[in-house]
Amino acid sequence: MVAHITGVDNSAHNYDSRSPELERKLLDSEKLIQQIVEKMDDKTTLMIFGDHGMTEEGNHGGNTDIELSTVFFAY
């Protein structure tokens, strides 16, 4: 299964990286990931990664370290 959670990106573009709306979307994403983990069996691997970082203003697409950095998590 492949999923793209767009709420964080959309909130950052509409507000900025420090907005309560973005924090809410991050918490929503965390809850969704928790629900997926709870349904997984011992033979399943979950990989989570971001497609890009973002500036404090909520933008991306440039070549700064913060825009090019992202996260990778495997469970």
N, C-alpha and C positions, 0 to 999 in steps of 0.2 A: 504494500500500500504506500502511496506517496500522497502527501498532503501539503498544501501551501496555506499557512495561516496569515492572512493579509491584514488583519486588524491593527497590528503593531505598526506596520509600514504606513497604512492610511492615517492613523492617528498622528504619527510623527509629521507627516506632510501637512496635515490640517492644523496642528498646534505646534509643539516643539518637543524636544527630548525630555523636558522637565515637567510636562503638563500632567495634571491629574487624569486626563483622558487616556494618555499613553500608559500611565501606571495601571489603570483599570484594564486596559487591553493586555498588558503583560500578565496581570493576575488571571485574566480569563484564559490566556494561553497556558499558563502554569496548571490551571485546573483541568484543562483538556488533556494535557500531557499526563497528569496524574491519573485521569480516568483510563487512558490507554494503557499505562503501566499496570494498573490494577487488573486489567483484562488479559494481560499477556501470560503465556505459559513459559516454562523454563527453556524452551527451544527457540524462542523468538528474541531477536536483537532489535532494539530501537536505536536509530541514529537520528539525531537532531542537529541541524546546522542552519546558520543564517546565510543568505545570499549576498549580504553586504552589511557594512556598518553604517553609521550616520553621524552627521555633525550635530552639534547642540541645537541647531535650528531645525533639525529633522530632515535635512537634505542628504542626498547621496548621489553618486555618479562621478564624483571627482577622483583625484588620485592621492588624496591625503591619507596618512596612515589610519586615521579613525574611520574613514569611509571604506578602506580596503580590508580592515580587520573584521573578523567575524568569529562566531563561536562554533565549536563542534563538540557534541556530547554523545557518547554511546553507552547504552545500558543493556 
